[in-house]
Amino acid sequence: MSDNFSNHNIINDNVSRTWIKIEFSLFLIGQIVSIPCYIFVLYHFLAHKITRRALHNHVIIILLIYNFIDLTVDLSLTMTYSLFDIVSPFSPIICLLWQFIDYGIWYGTISLMFWASVERHILVFHSNIIRTKQRRIILHYIPLLFFSLYTPILYFYLIFLYPCDHIFLSTHVRCGSLCYFYLAPIWFIYYDTLAHYTIPILLITLFSSILILRFIKQKSRLKQAIKWRQCRKMIIQLSLIFLSTHVRCGSLCYFYLAPIWFIYYDTLAHYTIPILLITLFSSILILRFIKQKSRLKQAIKWRQCRKMIIQLSLVSISYLVFDLPYIIIIIVQSSGYPNFGSEIITPYISHLVYVPPIVVPYATLLSLPRLKHKLRSLLIWKRNRRIIAPITVVQ
């Protein structure tokens, strides 16, 4: 994500090498344990026809793919740069690819999270409006394609096709700033931050919270039985999506020449507003679930409800821990204190955003049906193999 108020391209000299090595080791361990989980979860979603065709799983599949790219490429290059203070491997194609993933793919996860928080309300409470094929195309597939491809296409053009001269520096994170920043208007900079990050994040939190509250409130009003497991699964999946949200630091080159109004637009539209919206929708979802819980006429297994609430709460807390601190700093800096929090963003806050991609596959794993059975079959597969032994023939 673009850092609109301070330049953090070079790691803070005050950060001790010991801390950098510890951080590198922790992220390396996180990568090692997360990659197999990504493979397992994606295989489960893609290999089984019923799971693959379920509407509520489509956005999660794309989110897992985007986060996997962030984990394997973006995190690897970032931590290598942090450890050695140089981009390695260094080449123009690597630099362009890193910039594209860091902006296009990452902003894509934010957009998908926002759509997931809105779509869950439709799938849980208004599933009848998407029963026909035409409505599914209009209300599900078209929005899914838009929110998953909008930012990747936008930044593909800005990074690979925009008519400007690229300057790649091996001593700067992401090889330096994006060249189009020098020519882009200030309004686009603010739009980029607000519309692509801040507002979506806040709306996701809001809609998710409202969804939970609505579920709790409407339980007693439902005339037919509610398929609790399906509703719970969708709510849990939406909550777990929050983990994919993280922050990117480092100024893009067009910020130096862009007008001030574009910088504000970029910050508000691509970061601040998305974060606020994500928080809002997530909070609404939780509140709706709590409100409707007491009104259910049918019996609900408390353990299942408790599990869902705990998982959603943990994800929400993680969301607040990893995103809101940066948003608060940005808001304070934009309010007339440009140096507020600058000494802690680069060494500490900026790299916390890589924790969610490590946790996302495990959070998603919890929502898989018959999880214990699948894991047990995977872990003890050797015991189920047919044993071939020599046969003694007695004549």
N, C-alpha and C positions, 0 to 999 in steps of 0.2 A: 504494500500500500504506500501511496505517496506520502512523504512526510512534508507537510506544507509549511512548517514553521521553524524547523531547525534541520541542519544538515548533519546526517549521521552516516555518511558514506564510509567513513573511516572509524574503526573501533576506538572507543575512548581509551586514551593512554593510561587513565587511572585504573582500568580494569587489570587486575593482577593476572599474570600468566597461569598461576595455579588455578584460579577460578575458571579461566578459559579451558584449561585441560580437564577439569572436573566436569564442566558443562559439556564438552565434547564427548567425554566418556559416557555420560548419562544419555545423551541423545543417540549415541551409537548403539548402546544397549537397547534403547527404545525402538530404534529401527529394526534391530535384529529380531526382537520379539514381536513386532507388529506386522512385518511383511508376511510371515506364514499365516497370521490371522486374517490379513486382507485376502490372501489367496483362498483360504478356507471359506470365508463369508461370501466372496464373489462367486466362487464355484457353487455354493449352495443356491444363491439367487439365480444364477444363469443356467445351471444344469437341470433344475427342476422346472418343468413347464408351468405348473400351477403357481409356483412362487414367482417365476419370471413374468407371468402375465398379470399378476395382481397389480392393480393400479397404484396402490399405496407403496409398492416396492420400487417403482420406476425411478422416482426422484432419489431414492436412497442408493440405488445402483450407480447412478451417475455421480452422486456425491462421493461414494466410495472410490470410484475411478479417479475423480479429481483430487481427492485427498491422498490417494496412493501416489499420484504423480508429484504432488507437493512433498510428500514424505521422502520419496526416493531421489528426486532430482533437486528440488529447491533446498531441502534441508541439508543434503549432502554437500552441495556447493557452498552453502552459507557457513556450515560448520568447518569446512576445509579452509575457507577464507578467514574465519575467526581464529583458527589455530595457527595458520602460517602467514597471515596478513597479506595474502596474495591469492588471486584467482587461479585455481588449478583443477582441471586442465584449462589453459587459456587459448581461446581462438574466437574469431568473430561469430561463428555459428553457435558456439557454446554460450557466448555472451547474449546473443539474440534469443536463444532458446530459454536461458535463465530469466531474462527480462519478461518474456512472454508468459512463462509459467508463474512468475512472481506477481504479475499483474492480471493477465487475462484469465488464467485458470483459477487463481485464488479469488478474484472478484466473482468468478463464475460460481464458486461454492457459496458465496454470500447471497447471490441472486437466487440460487436454488433453495437455500435455507428459507429465504423469505417466501418463495412460492409454496414450499412444503408446509409452512405454518398456516398459510391461507387455505391450501387444498385440504388439509386435515379437517377443517370445519365442514367442508363439502362432503367429504367421504364419511365422516362420522354422523353428522346431523342432517344432511340433505343428499343422501346417496341416491334418492329416487330421481334427481334431476340429471343424472348421468347414466341412466339405464340404457338409453338408445345410443347407437353407434355415432350418430351425428352429434349428439351432445357431448359424448366422450371426446370426440375430435376437437370440438370447440372449447370445452371447459377443462380438458386434461392434456391432450397431446400438443395442441398449439401453444398453450402457456408453458408447458414443459420444454418444448423446443426453444421458445423465445428466451426463457430465463437461463437455460443451460448454454445457449450459443451467443447470446447478446454480447457479453463482455469478451469472450474469446475472439469473436469476429472483430469487435471494435479494436482490441489491442493488437490483434494480428495485423490490421491495417496500419495502426499507429507505429508499430515497431518494425514491421517488415516492408511496408509499402509507402509509408509517408515520405514525401520528398524532402529529406534533410540529410546532412552529413553525420554519420555515426563516428563517434570517438570512443574507442574502447581502452580502458585503463586497467591494467592487471592489479593495481594497488587499491582499487575501489570496489566495494561490494556491488555485485551485478554489473561489473565492468564500467561503472559510472552511470550518469543520468541518461534518460531517454532523450534522443535528439529532438523529438517533436515538442518537448517542453519549452524549448527556447522560442518557439514560434506560436504556441497555443495561447489563446486569450485567457485571461484570468478567470472568467466565468466558468470555463471548462474545468479548470483545476478544482474549483469549489464543487462543481457538479460531480466531478469524479469521486471526490471524497464522501460527499453527502449521499448521493444517489446510489453509489456502488458499495457502500459499507455502513456508514453510521445509521442512516434511516432504516435500511433493511434489518440490521441487527436489532434495533429497538422494536421494530414492527414484529419481528419473529418472536421476541420475548412476549410482547403484548398478545398476539394472536394465540400463542401456545397457552398462555395463562387463561385467556378467555375460553379456549376450547375445553380445558379441564373443568372450569366453572360451569360451562354450559352442560357438559356431560352430567355433572352432579345434579344440576338443577332440573334437567329434563327426565331423569330416571323415573320419577314417579308418574310422569305424564305420558310415558310411552305405553301404548295399548298393546303392542306386540312385544314379544321377548327381544331383548337386545343381545346381540352376539357379543358378549363381553370380551372374549378373547380377541376378536378382530378389532374392536374399538381400542382395547388396551394396547394391542400391538401397534396400531397406527399412532397412538399418542406417545408411546414409548419411543418409537422410531423418530418421531418429530422432535422429541426432547433430546434424543441423543445426537441429532444433527447439529445442535448448538456447539458441540465439541469441535466441529470443523471450522469454527470462526477463529481467526487470528489476525495479527497486525503485521504490517510490513513497514519497515523504516528505511529512510534514505530518500533524498530529494531527487526528483527527476529533472532533467536538464531544462525542460521548457519552463520550469518554474521561475527561472532567472529573468525571463523576458516577458512572461505572461502578465496580463493586467491583473490588478488586485481582485477585481470582481470574479474572475475566473478561478482564482485560487480559493476564494471563499465558496464558490459553487462546487468546486471539486471536493473540498473538505466536507461540505454539508451533504451533498447529494450522494457521494460515493462512500461515505464513511459514517459521519455522525448520525444522519437521519436513518440510514439502514440499521445501525446498532440500536437506536432508540426504538424503531419499529419492531425489531426482532424481540427486544426485551418486552415491549408492550404486548405483542401477540402471545408470547410464551406465558406471560403472567396471566393473561386472560384465559388461556387454555387451562392452566392449573386451577384458577378460581372457578371456572365453569365445572370442572370435574368435581371439585370439593362441594360445590353448591348442590349438584345433582345427586351426589352420593346418598344423602339422607332421604331422598324421595323415591328411591328405587323400591318398587313393590316386590320384585323378585329377589331371591337370596343372592348375595354377592360374596364370594369368598374373600375374606378380609386379607388373607395373605397375598392374593393376586393384586388387590387394590393397593395394599401397602407397598408391594414390590414396585408397582408402577409409580407411585408417588415418590418413593425414595429415589428411584432411578432418575425421575424427572427433576427432583430437587437437586440431586448431585450434579446433573448436567447444567442446570441453571446456575448453580454456584460456580461451577467451572467457567461458565460463560462470563459471569460477572468478574471472576478473578482475572481472566485472561484478556478481556476486552474493555470493560468499563474503566480501569485505571488509565489506559491510553486515551480513551475518549475524554475523561475528565481533564487530563493534561492538555489535550488539544483545545478543549473549550476554554480553559483558563488562559492558555497562550493566546488564543484568538481574542480574549477579552482585554488585552493590553499588557500581558505579562509574557512576552515571547520566550523568556529564558526559564520559565517555570517547569520544573521536572526534567530539564534537559540532561542533568547529570546522572539520571537513573534510567532514562529511556533506552539508550544504546546498550549499557552493560547488563541490564537486568530485564526490563519490561519487553524489549523488542524480541528476544529469543523465547520468551514464554509462549509466544503465539505458535510455536512449533509443537507444543505439547498436545493440543487437541488432535492433530492428525495421527499421533501415536495412539491415542486412546479411542478414537472413533471406531475402529474395527471391533474392539472388545465391547464397546457400548452397543454396537449393532448386534454383536453376537448374542447378547442377552435377550434379544427379541426374537431370535430364531425359534421356531416350534420344535419341540422334542430335542432340545439342545443337549440334555444329558445323554440321551440315547445316541445322538450323533457323535458326541465326543467320546463316549464309551466305545463305540464301534471303531472309531479312529485310533484310539489308544491301545486297544487290545486286539487289533486285527490279526496279529500273528497267531493268537490262540485259536482263531477260527479257520486257519488254513488246514487244508486236508493233509494229514500226515501219511506219507507213503513209507511203508516199511517192508523189508523183504519177507517173503512168505516161504515157510519151510514145507516142502512137499514130502509127505511120508508115503513111501511105497510099501 
